């Protein structure tokens, strides 16, 4: 009887040939591709198959028989179960190399005709790749009578109670731990993930790294609940750095963190953050980069790619609270920007006004709508800069860009796969001058990049 090549529970030896886009090792067993989290290039491992798909299998490492020289012991106690950091078992230098290779692999998959011609530069890393995240979003549950806050174990609904996340800014850990103790002391009901009988769903803490101002956001299933005023007073007393306490109501059966209703419970609506020469006021739902230290590097790379001389007009799409447009403002004759989140546009307008940047105009709405409208009005930007979510550019925006044809196009991406997919369409009209990867999230498989595209002469 012929042996089944792959089945769950089968144990096999594997040589790891490369890393996948999620930081997992990739090996081959009788021409079948196998993805193995925690394995490194060049290693020989003994593994057990955990999942069999149509064109691939997944496995877990049972034993590393020949270890890579780049392997280290992960310092996080929940590293194996959390899944939030995929690369703590690698030296930091090898993480940077792997992230460049992730970009190269994406190009080879989605734009094979152009991949070898594109200049992909070495990844820009951090001097200290720990405790860099300025915002935590920890889910709240109750287990054994104790209130817990943390992240769900990878591919599960099991909450890991995390007291000290070593990629989070330390104050976010301190405040989250204190908040869950207050919830427990006051006996406030906790969301169970199924019904809205519980009240507290999520604790969100964001710190402004340069000013040390902290905002605490409590996500609840309803606006009013028992002992609410006492809860607020106890939160205020956690630390003097807390200047804003906000409640957001989300009673939907959804994995989304925030609901539509936001109420300031104490202090200010925003916290004040500084990047370089600029300052920004951030409300609870406003997007802001999670690694401010590395964000300065990122924005300087965007500015370098934009190559402004003072004469150019710029459009900043997906502008958030206006950071990129403001960063480019001193080199532009005019900046126009847009975002679909009204609160972000409100913050952006205030931020620009605070810096007397009168040549920046903000609009509420999609990039494709405004680019199309402005072209009809006779305005086509010299430089377009975009910083979309992980899903990449909307097809409607790609179509609009290929129609409007700004001369210079700076694409900031947090997902090499969607970047490469978008480039497959954009390269009809644009030449990719280079891609500069940056490490915005050390210890994880995520890689940010800045791509410069210039309009082809036809």
C-alpha positions in Angstrom: 0.0 0.0 0.0 1.4 3.4 -1.0 2.3 5.7 1.9 0.3 8.9 2.2 2.8 11.7 1.4 1.3 14.3 3.8 -1.1 13.8 6.7 -1.6 15.6 10.1 0.7 14.1 12.7 3.3 12.8 10.2 6.8 13.5 11.4 9.4 14.4 8.9 13.0 15.8 8.6 13.3 19.1 6.7 16.0 21.4 5.5 14.9 25.1 5.6 15.5 26.8 2.3 14.0 30.3 2.9 11.7 32.4 5.0 8.1 33.2 4.1 6.3 36.5 4.3 5.2 35.9 7.9 8.7 34.9 9.1 8.1 31.2 8.9 10.7 28.7 7.6 10.0 27.0 4.3 11.1 23.5 3.5 10.2 20.8 1.0 9.3 17.2 1.6 9.1 15.1 -1.6 8.4 18.3 -3.6 5.6 19.4 -1.2 6.1 22.9 0.3 6.0 23.0 4.1 5.7 26.2 6.2 7.3 25.9 9.7 7.0 28.8 12.2 10.1 29.3 14.2 12.5 27.6 11.8 15.4 29.5 10.1 17.2 29.4 6.8 19.9 26.8 6.8 18.5 24.8 9.7 17.8 21.1 9.7 14.7 20.3 11.8 12.5 17.4 12.7 8.9 18.5 12.4 5.3 17.3 12.8 2.7 18.2 10.2 -0.2 20.2 11.8 -2.2 21.1 8.7 -2.5 19.8 5.2 -3.8 22.1 2.5 -4.3 21.7 -1.2 -0.9 23.0 -2.3 1.0 23.2 1.0 1.4 21.9 4.5 2.1 23.5 7.9 4.3 21.9 10.6 5.7 22.6 14.0 9.3 22.2 15.1 9.9 19.2 17.3 13.7 19.4 17.4 16.3 21.7 15.8 18.9 19.2 14.7 21.2 21.8 13.1 20.7 25.3 14.4 21.4 28.5 12.5 24.1 30.8 13.8 21.4 33.5 13.8 19.2 31.7 16.2 18.7 33.3 19.7 16.5 32.5 22.7 13.3 34.6 22.6 13.2 36.8 25.7 9.3 36.9 25.8 7.8 34.2 28.0 4.7 33.9 25.8 6.5 34.1 22.5 5.6 30.6 21.3 1.9 31.0 22.0 1.3 34.7 21.3 2.2 34.9 17.6 2.4 38.7 17.8 6.2 38.7 17.3 7.3 36.2 14.7 11.1 36.9 14.8 12.3 37.1 18.4 14.2 33.8 17.8 16.4 35.6 15.2 19.3 38.1 15.7 18.2 41.6 14.9 20.6 41.9 12.0 19.2 38.7 10.4 15.7 40.1 10.8 16.6 43.1 8.7 18.1 40.9 6.0 14.9 38.7 6.0 12.7 41.7 5.6 14.5 42.8 2.5 14.1 39.3 1.1 10.4 39.4 1.9 10.1 42.4 -0.5 12.1 40.6 -3.1 10.0 37.5 -2.9 6.8 39.6 -3.3 8.2 41.2 -6.4 9.3 37.9 -7.9 5.7 36.6 -7.4 3.6 39.4 -8.6 5.9 41.4 -11.0 8.4 38.8 -12.3 9.2 40.8 -15.4 10.4 43.8 -13.4 11.7 42.1 -10.2 15.3 41.8 -11.2 15.5 45.4 -12.4 14.1 47.0 -9.3 16.6 48.4 -6.8 15.6 47.0 -3.4 17.8 48.6 -0.8 19.0 47.3 2.6 16.4 47.5 5.4 16.8 50.5 7.7 16.6 49.2 11.3 16.5 50.6 14.9 19.3 51.2 17.3 17.1 49.8 20.1 14.5 47.4 18.8 12.5 46.9 22.0 9.7 48.8 23.9 9.0 50.9 20.8 5.2 50.7 20.4 3.4 53.8 21.6 -0.1 52.1 21.7 -1.5 48.9 23.1 -4.9 47.4 22.5 -5.4 44.6 25.0 -8.7 42.6 25.0 -10.3 42.1 28.4 -11.7 38.8 29.6 -12.3 37.1 33.0 -10.9 33.7 33.9 -11.0 32.0 37.3 -12.4 35.1 38.9 -9.5 37.3 37.7 -9.7 40.1 35.1 -7.2 39.5 32.4 -6.0 41.8 29.6 -3.8 40.8 26.6 -3.8 39.3 23.2 -5.4 36.1 21.8 -3.1 33.2 21.2 -2.4 32.7 17.6 -5.3 31.2 15.7 -7.4 30.8 18.8 -9.9 32.5 21.1 -7.7 31.9 24.1 -6.6 35.2 25.8 -3.0 35.4 27.0 -2.9 37.6 30.1 0.1 39.8 29.3 1.7 41.8 32.2 4.8 42.9 30.4 4.9 43.1 26.6 8.5 43.9 25.7 7.8 45.6 22.4 5.3 48.0 24.1 6.4 51.2 25.7 6.7 50.4 29.4 4.1 52.9 30.6 1.4 51.3 28.5 2.0 48.0 30.3 1.9 49.7 33.7 -1.4 51.5 33.0 -3.1 48.5 31.5 -2.2 46.3 34.5 -3.5 49.0 36.9 -6.7 49.3 34.9 -7.5 45.6 34.9 -7.0 45.6 38.7 -9.5 48.5 39.1 -12.0 46.6 37.0 -11.6 43.6 39.2 -11.8 45.6 42.4 -15.0 47.4 41.4 -16.6 44.2 40.1 -17.4 45.7 36.7 -18.7 43.0 34.4 -16.3 42.0 31.6 -17.2 41.1 28.0 -17.1 37.4 27.3 -16.8 37.5 23.6 -20.3 36.2 22.9 -22.9 38.4 24.5 -23.1 42.1 25.4 -24.1 41.4 29.0 -20.5 42.1 30.0 -19.3 45.7 29.8 -15.5 46.2 29.4 -14.2 44.9 26.1 -10.8 46.4 25.5 -8.2 48.7 27.2 -6.4 51.0 24.8 -3.4 53.0 26.0 -1.5 55.4 23.8 1.5 57.5 25.0 3.0 60.5 23.3 6.7 59.6 23.3 8.1 63.1 23.2 5.6 64.7 25.7 4.8 61.7 27.9 1.1 62.5 27.7 -1.1 59.3 28.0 -4.6 58.6 26.7 -6.6 55.7 28.1 -9.5 54.5 26.1 -12.0 52.0 27.6 -14.0 50.1 25.0 -17.4 49.1 26.4 -20.6 47.5 25.2 -22.8 50.3 26.5 -22.4 53.9 27.6 -23.6 53.6 31.2 -22.7 51.0 33.7 -22.5 50.6 37.5 -19.8 52.5 39.5 -18.7 54.4 36.3 -17.8 57.6 38.2 -15.7 55.7 40.7 -14.1 53.8 37.8 -13.1 57.1 36.2 -11.6 58.6 39.4 -9.6 55.4 39.9 -8.3 55.5 36.4 -7.2 59.2 36.8 -5.2 58.3 39.9 -3.1 55.5 38.1 -0.4 57.9 36.9 0.1 61.7 36.6 0.9 61.2 32.8 -2.7 60.4 32.0 -4.2 63.5 30.6 -7.1 62.0 28.6 -9.6 59.3 29.5 -12.0 58.3 26.8 -14.9 55.8 26.5 -15.7 54.2 23.1 -18.9 52.2 22.8 -18.9 49.1 20.6 -21.9 46.7 21.1 -21.5 45.0 17.7 -20.5 41.3 17.2 -17.3 42.2 15.5 -13.5 41.9 15.7 -13.1 45.6 15.1 -11.8 47.4 18.2 -13.7 50.7 18.0 -17.4 51.5 17.7 -18.9 54.7 16.3 -19.6 56.5 19.6 -16.7 58.1 21.5 -17.1 60.2 24.7 -14.4 62.1 26.7 -14.7 61.0 30.4 -11.9 63.1 31.9 -9.2 65.5 30.8 -8.6 66.4 27.2 -10.0 65.0 23.9 -6.4 64.5 22.5 -2.9 64.0 23.5 0.0 66.1 22.2 2.8 64.4 20.3 5.9 65.7 18.6 7.8 64.4 15.5 10.9 66.4 14.5 9.9 70.1 14.3 6.1 69.3 14.2 3.5 68.7 16.9 0.3 66.7 16.6 -2.9 66.4 18.6 -4.2 62.9 18.5 -7.8 61.8 19.3 -8.7 58.3 20.3 -9.5 57.0 16.8 -7.0 59.0 14.8 -4.3 57.0 13.0 -0.7 57.7 14.1 2.4 55.6 13.5 3.0 53.1 16.3 6.8 53.6 16.3 7.5 57.3 16.5 11.2 56.9 16.7 11.3 55.0 13.4 8.6 57.2 11.9 11.1 60.1 11.6 13.3 57.8 9.5 10.2 56.8 7.4 9.1 60.4 6.8 12.6 61.5 5.9 12.7 58.7 3.3 9.4 59.9 1.9 10.7 63.4 1.7 13.9 62.2 0.0 11.8 60.4 -2.6 9.5 63.3 -3.2 12.6 65.5 -4.1 10.7 68.7 -3.7 12.2 72.1 -4.7 9.6 74.5 -3.4 7.7 74.7 -6.7 5.8 71.4 -6.7 2.2 70.7 -5.8 1.6 67.6 -3.6 -1.3 65.4 -2.8 -1.2 63.3 0.5 -3.6 60.4 0.3 -4.7 58.4 3.4 -3.4 61.5 5.3 -4.5 60.5 8.8 -3.8 63.4 11.1 -1.7 65.1 8.4 1.8 64.0 9.4 3.2 63.2 5.9 1.8 66.3 4.3 3.1 68.5 7.0 6.5 66.8 6.7 6.6 67.7 3.0 5.0 71.2 3.3 8.2 73.3 3.5 9.3 72.0 0.0 5.9 72.3 -1.7 4.0 75.3 -3.2 0.7 73.6 -2.2 -0.4 70.4 -0.4 -3.8 68.8 -0.6 -4.7 65.9 1.5 -7.7 63.6 2.3 -8.9 60.8 4.6 -12.2 59.0 5.0 -12.1 59.3 8.8 -13.7 62.7 9.8 -11.9 62.8 13.2 -8.5 62.5 11.4 -9.3 65.4 9.1 -10.4 67.4 12.1 -7.1 66.7 13.9 -5.2 67.3 10.6 -6.7 70.8 10.1 -6.0 71.7 13.7 -2.4 70.4 13.4 -1.8 72.5 10.2 -3.3 75.6 11.8 -1.1 75.2 14.9 1.9 75.4 12.6 0.6 78.2 10.4 0.7 76.0 7.4 -1.8 77.9 5.3 -0.9 76.2 2.0 -2.3 72.8 3.1 -5.9 71.9 2.3 -7.6 68.9 3.9 -10.7 67.2 2.6 -13.0 64.5 4.0 -13.4 61.7 1.5 -11.6 59.1 -0.7 -8.4 59.8 -2.6 -10.0 58.6 -5.9 -12.9 61.0 -5.5 -10.8 64.1 -4.9 -8.1 63.2 -7.5 -10.8 62.8 -10.1 -12.6 66.0 -9.0 -9.4 68.1 -9.0 -8.3 66.8 -12.4 -11.7 68.0 -13.8 -11.0 71.4 -12.1 -7.6 71.5 -13.9 -5.4 70.4 -11.0 -3.0 67.5 -11.3 -0.4 67.2 -8.5 3.3 67.0 -9.4 3.8 64.6 -6.5 1.4 62.0 -5.1 2.2 60.3 -1.8 0.1 57.5 -0.4 0.2 55.5 2.8 -2.6 52.9 2.5 -3.7 50.2 5.0 -2.4 46.6 4.6 -5.0 45.9 1.9 -3.1 48.3 -0.4 -4.6 50.7 -2.9 -8.3 50.4 -3.8 -8.7 49.3 -7.5 -10.6 52.5 -8.1 -7.6 54.6 -6.8 -5.2 52.6 -9.0 -7.5 53.3 -12.0 -7.6 57.0 -11.1 -3.8 57.3 -10.6 -3.3 55.7 -14.1 -5.7 58.3 -15.5 -4.5 61.4 -13.6 -0.8 60.5 -14.0 1.1 62.6 -11.4 4.7 62.9 -12.5 6.2 61.5 -9.2 4.5 59.0 -7.0 5.8 57.9 -3.5 4.1 54.8 -2.3 4.5 53.9 1.4 3.5 50.4 2.1 3.2 48.1 5.2 2.5 45.0 3.1 5.0 43.8 0.4 2.4 41.5 -1.2 -0.2 44.2 -1.8 2.5 46.6 -2.8 3.8 44.2 -5.4 0.2 43.5 -6.7 -0.4 47.2 -7.1 2.9 47.7 -8.9 1.8 45.1 -11.4 -0.8 47.6 -12.6 1.1 50.8 -11.9 4.1 49.8 -13.9 2.1 50.2 -17.1 2.6 54.0 -16.7 5.3 54.2 -14.1 8.9 53.1 -13.6 9.9 51.8 -10.2 13.1 53.8 -9.3 13.8 52.0 -6.0 12.2 50.4 -2.9 13.6 51.3 0.5 12.5 48.9 3.3 12.3 50.1 6.9 11.8 48.2 10.1 8.9 49.8 11.8 8.0 46.7 13.9 11.2 44.9 15.1 10.7 41.3 16.2 7.8 40.9 13.9 7.6 39.9 10.2 6.1 43.2 9.2 8.1 45.4 6.9 7.4 48.9 5.8 8.8 50.3 2.6 9.0 53.5 0.6 8.8 53.1 -3.2 9.6 55.8 -5.7 7.7 55.7 -9.0 8.2 58.1 -11.9 6.0 58.6 -14.9 7.3 57.0 -18.0 7.9 59.1 -21.1 5.6 58.0 -23.8 
